[in-house]
Amino acid sequence: MRRRTLLAGALLGTAAAPALASGTARAAAPGPSVTRTGSTTLDDRALYFVSYDGLVNNNAFQKNGLLTHKGHQYAVWYTADRNAVAGRRALGADTWHTVRLGHTLRYDDSHNVICMGVSRTDGRLHLVMDAHSDGFTYVKSVAGLLDDPAGLSWTAGRFGAPQSTLDGLALTSQFTYPQFIATPEGRLQLSHRAGVSGNGRNALAEYDGTRWTALGEWSSSTGTYTSEHGSSTARNMYLHGIDYDRAGRLHAFFTWREQNGAVMCSGGGLTNHDTGYVYSDDRGRTWREDAGTVVGRTGTRDRVSVTDAGLVVDPLNPDHSLMNQESQSTDSAGRPHAIISYVPGRFGRCTTGYVADRTAHGRAFHVRRTAAGWRKTEIPVPLNSSQRTKLVLDRYDNAYAVLPYGRVAGASAASGHTDWRLLYDGGGLNAFGEVVIDETRVAQDGVLSFMYQEKSTGTTPSPLHVVDFRLPA
């Protein structure tokens, strides 16, 4: 592997104004806006406990805890009696129909989220749950359930028994962070981490409509990283997401978390550092850095490593409590965008307690690839939270940041995404913190939909809701 270098230069500059289009003049595209259109309640008494500063029903990295397919929306959560359930409604309907999935949550660990995926080759719903550095539980529906929601009833009998493997494929005994992603041709992939925090590797498995196959690991936990404070020889890559664009390119932003706390200025911070980016044009088999150089091959010993050159698109040392697993998306031209957050240097060179410091001084930033290179813009809305922000792009490539507590900020594509402002202050939601975005719905009907849970105390159950906002048509 080659020595790691940082892409500095043009990374931190303010984005230049977009070039004027040539040819016939046309009406300007609308800027970002949100209009609240409705809210529904999934559960009046959903399971509530706080761990890792989050809720098991509302962790922002819970990819596809809420999704839309063929005119129906699906949601998953744990009830007050710890049962895993799945809900379904027709878009626009107020009533959710629910089924129990035959599994109860084992531990009070907010990382044991439920994630969904759809295999378009056979119309099945797939679910993985209760997986944080040990085994996992997998449930899948009968074939065609999501293709014929009007003709096939939403009942427990439509789902198979919970399994501890993917139909016999065991994967790893230290399994965490499941994320389902649909390939352009309709296969379903499962991204996950093998190993533990500070010493893990990202891996992929793939379902072709008949069986699951392990594609293998693609990131490395080895190599030496050295900061001004010390060195670390083990780590894991935390993904901000993993998504296909319209042309079939697979994008992944990430940050590294070091195992050795010696790399940071204070033991109360986070060992996360740098924002990196890779992509794959062969369905996750080969990984390239932004300039196109191959930096890893899935299932081989040549994996994406902290020592590889060209990975870093926004350099940051471990002293600013950079958050892991934030958010990403791609625009209509296939350009990658991400939201990251940390405590800027103007508030001090060293965070000593990441929860308190991020709550007091944390800010979110929009990082994106432009024709002129990588650009980053601070979103001028204080986090007031230690938690994560989600990113959505509308049909006009306007950007929306859904901040903790359900607040929504927006920036226009026309400005080069530099005119961020608050569009919705979250008033009346009483949201705990992070929210779960329906990443699939915006492209289908132009609605921003997210799931949130009301604040409670101790382990007192609280209402779980889905709220909808119309975006520019």
N, C-alpha and C positions, 0 to 999 in steps of 0.2 A: 504494500500500500504506500501511496505517496504522502509526503508530509503535508499537513493541514495548513492552508493559508486562508486569510480573510479577504473577502471582496469588500474593499472600503470605497474609496473614490466617490462615485456618484450615489452611493446608497442612501445617504442621510439628507440629501438635498430636498428642497420643496419641489413638488411636481411642477413641471412647466405647463403652461396653458396648452390645451390640445390644439393641434394644427387644424386650420379651417379646411373643410372638405371641398374638393373641387367639383365642378359640374353644376347642374341645375340646383338652385336654391330650394330648400324645402323647409317646412315648418319645424321649429325647434322641438326637440323631444321634451316631454315634461320632466321636471325635477322630482326628487323623492317626496312622497307624502304617504301618510297612513290615516285611514279612516276606520275607526272601530265599528265592526258590523254585528258582532254578537259574541256571546260567551256561553259555554255549556259546562255542566258539572259532571265529571267522570265518577267521582266518589265523594260522598259527604264526610267519610271517615277513613281516609287513606293512611297507611302506615307512616309514622313520623318518628324519627330519631335523627340526631345530628352526629355524624362522624366524618373525619377529614374535612370539617367545615361545610359539609354538604348533606343532601338528602338522597336516599336511595331511589326515589321516584323522580328526581329532578337534577341529575348531574348533566352538565352541558356536553360532556364527552359521550353521553348515551346516544350514540348515532342511531337514528330511526327508532327512538322510543315513541315516535309519532310519525306516521307516514300516510300518503294518499296514493290510491291505485284504482283506476277505472271507476271514478265517481264516488268512491267510498274512502273514509278516513279510518285509520286503525290506531289504537293506543294501547300501551301496556303499563302495568303498575302492580304494586303489592298492596293488598287490602290491610285493614287494621289487624286481622287475624293471620297475617303474613302469607296469605295465598297469592300466588302469581295469577293475574287475570289479563285477558285481552278484550278490548272493546272495539265495536264497529258501529259506524253511523254513515248514512248517506250524507254527502256534502250538503250543508245547509240545514240538516235536521237537528233538532234539539235533543233527541233521545239517543243514548248509546246502549247497545245490546252487548252484554258481557258474558264471557265464559271463563271458568276456572281451568287452568292448564295442568293441574295435577302436581304442582310443586309448591312447597312452602320455603320461605327464606330461612337459611340456616343460621346466619350471624347478623348482628347489628353492625353491618359494615356497608357504608353508603356506596362503595365501589361495586357492590354486587348487583348492578343494574340489569335491566332486561332490554335486549336489543332485537329488532326485527329485520327481516330481509325477504324479498320476493324473488323467486326464481321464475322468470317469465317463460322459460321453456316448458314448464308444466303447471304454472299457476298456483304453486304452493306458497304458504306463509311459513317462514322458518324463524325460530326464536332461540336465543342463547341467553342464559341468565345465571346469576349466583356464582360468579367466577372472579375471584381475586386471589391470584397467586396460588391457587390449588386447582381442583377439578372444575367442571362446568356441567350445566344441565341443558340439554338440547331437546326441543320439541318441534315437530313439523306437522303441518296440516295435510289433509288429503289433497290429491292433485285436483286442480281446477277450482279450488275454493275461492280464490281471489279473482278468477276470470268470470265467475257467474254468481255474484253476490245476491242477485234477485232470486235465483233458482235454488241455491244451496243454503240451507238454514245455518245460522250461526250458533252451533251447539258444541258441547264438549266432545261429542262423538265424532266430530270432524277433525279432531286432533289425535295424533298418536301418543303413546305413553312417553313420559320423560325418559331420556337416555343420558348416560354419562359419557357417550361417544357420539361422533357424527355417523350414525348408522354403521358402527363398528370401527370407524377411524378414530383412534385414541388421541392423536396429536401430542400434547405435553401434559405432565402432571402439575406444572406451574403455569396455568393459563389465566390471562387477564386481558381486559379491554377489547372485547369482541366488537367488530364493526363489519356489518354486511355491506357489500358493494356489488351492484349489478353491472355486468359487462355489457358492452353495446349489443352483442348478439344474444343476450338473454341468459347467460350463465350467471351464477351467483358465487361470489368470492367472500371469504371470511378472513379478515385481517385480525391478528391477535398478537399478544406478546408472550413469548416463552421465557420463563425466568422471573426475576423479581425486580423491584425498583432499585435502580443503581447497578443492576447486573442482569440485563435481559436483552432479547433479540426479537425483532419484528418478523412475523411469518405470515404466509398465506396458505389457505386451502381453497379448493374450487369444486363446485357442484355443477354437473353438466346436464342435470335432469334425470339422471339415473343413479349416480353414485358420487361420493365425495373423494377427492384426491388431495393429499398434502403436496403443495408445491415447494414448501421448505422455507427456511429462514433467509432474510435478505439484509438485515442490518447486523453489525458486529458490536459486541460489548467490550472488546479488547482494544489495546493501544494506549498510549500515554497522552494525557491532556495536562498542560501546565499553565497555571495562572500566576499572577504576581505573588500569590500567597503560598502555593504549594502544588503538588501533582496528584493525579489520580490515574489508576490503571484499569478501572472498570466503570461501566456506565450502562445506561440504556437510552435509546432514541424514543422520545415521546412524540407521537404524531399529533399535529393540529387538525388532521383529517386525512382522508384518502378517497379521492373522487375521480371519476371519468368525466372529461368534457364532451362536448357534442361531437367532436371529431375522433374520439376514442383514445385520447391520451390520458394516462393515469397520473395524477398529481399528488404530491405529498409534501407539505411543510412539516417541520419538526423542530424540537429543541433537544439538546443533550442534557441528561441529568447524571452528574458524577457520583460515584459511590463514596469517595473520600471527601469528607467535609473540610479537609485542609485546603481545598481550592478556594474557599470563600472567607471573607473577612470576619464573619461572626457565625457561631453555631446556630443562631436563631433564624438564619436566612434560608435560601434555597440554593442548591448546587446546580440549578439549571443555567445554561449559558448558550448564547448564539441562536439565531433563527436560521435554519437551513432549508434547502429545497432540492428535491429530486423529482424526476418524472420517468415514466415508462411508456414506450410505444408498442410493447408486445405483451400486454395484459399482465404486467407485473413480473415478467421473467428477467428482464434486463433493466437496470436503473442507470440513469444519466444525470449529471449535474446540469445546471442551466445552460452552459455553453455546448452541451452535447457529448461530453466525454463520458464513457462508461465508467461507473464507479462501483458497480455491484451486479452480481448475477444470482438470482434466487435459487436456493437449493444447492449452492456451491460454497466453497471456502472463500470465494471472492465476494465479500459483502461490503455494504456501505459502512465506512469507518470514520471515526473522529479524525483520523490522520489523513483522510482524502482531501486533496485540494479542490477548491471550487464549490464546496457545498454551502458555505455561509453566505447568505444574502443580507443579513443584518447582524453585525457583530455586537455582542454584549457580554461582559464578564459576569461571573456568578454573584456579584455583590448587590444586585438590584431586584432580587426576588422575582425574576422572570417566571411567568406562569407557564405550565405545560398544558398540552391538550386543549388549546383554545378553539380556533375556528378557521375554516378556509372555504373558498369557492372559486369558480372560474367564470369569466364573463363570456359574452357571445362570440368573442374572437379567440377563445381558448386561453386567454391570459390568466395566470393564477393570482389570486388575492388571498390575504390572510389578515386576521386580527391577532395581535399579540398584546400583552400587558405587563407592565413592570413599574417600579418606582424610578422616575427619571433622576439623573444625576444632580439636578438643581435642588433636590431635597436631601442631598447628602451622598457621600461616596459609598456608604455601607449601611445596608438594612440589617437590623439586629433582631427583629421579630417580624417574620413575613406577614402574618395575619394583621397585626396592628399597623405595620408600615404600609402595606398595600391598602388597607382601609383608609388610612389617613392621607396617603400621597399617591396611590396607584393611578396610573392612566393607561388607557387603551390606545393602540396605534394601528393604523391601516397600512399594511405593507402590500405592494402590488408590483407586478411586472408591466412596464410600459414600453413603447417603441424606443424610448430613450434610455431604458435601463430600469433598475429597481428604484422605487420611491417609497417614502414613508411619511405619513402625516399623523400627528397627534390628534385624537378626538377630544375636543375641549369640554368634556363632561367628566368630572371626578368619578372614580369607581365607587367610592364610599363603601367598599366591600373588598374582601380578599379573593373574590370569586371571578368566574370566567364570563366572557362576552361572546356572543354568536354573530356570525356574518351571513347576510343574505344579499343577493343581487337581483334586481327586478328585470323585466324584459327590455328596459332601456339602459341597463348596466348601471343604474343608480345603486349605491351601496347603502345598506342598513346595518347598524350595529345594535343588537338587542343586548343591552347591558343588564347587570344584576338588578333585580327587583322589577324586571319587565319594562324598563325604560327603553325607548327606541330613538336612536339618532340616525341621521341620514346625510349623505353627500351625493352631489350630482356628478354624473359622468361628464357633463359639459364643462365642469370646473376642473377636470382632472382629479376628481375626488378630493378636493382641498377645502370645500365649503361645509364641513361638518357642523350640524346644529341639532339640538334636541327637538324631536317631533312629537314625542309622547312621554309624559313624565311618570307613567306607571300608577297614576293616581287611582285609588279605589281597589287595586288588586290585592294589596297586603301580601305580596309575594315574598317568600322566604329569601330568595337570592337567585341562583342560576335557574334558567328555563331550558326546556327541551324544544327545539325548533323542528317543525315539519319541513325538512329540506326538499322534499319531493313535490310539495303542493304549489309553490310559487309559479313554477313553469307550467303547471296544468291549468290553473284558473286565476292566477294573479293575486292570491290571498296569502298573506303572512299569518301563519297559525302557530301558536306555541302553547305548550303545556306548562303550568306552574302550580305550586302548592302553597297554600296560605301558611303564614307564620304560626307556630304554636310554641308550647313550652314542654320541656322534658320529653316524654313519650306519648303525649296526648295526641290522638289522631286529628287530622285537619282536612278540610276540603281540597280536592284536586280538580283543576279546571283546564279547559282549553279556550283560548280567546283568539278571535279572528280579526284581521285588519285588511281592508282592501288597499291594494297598491295601485299606482297609476295604470290605467287601461291602455 
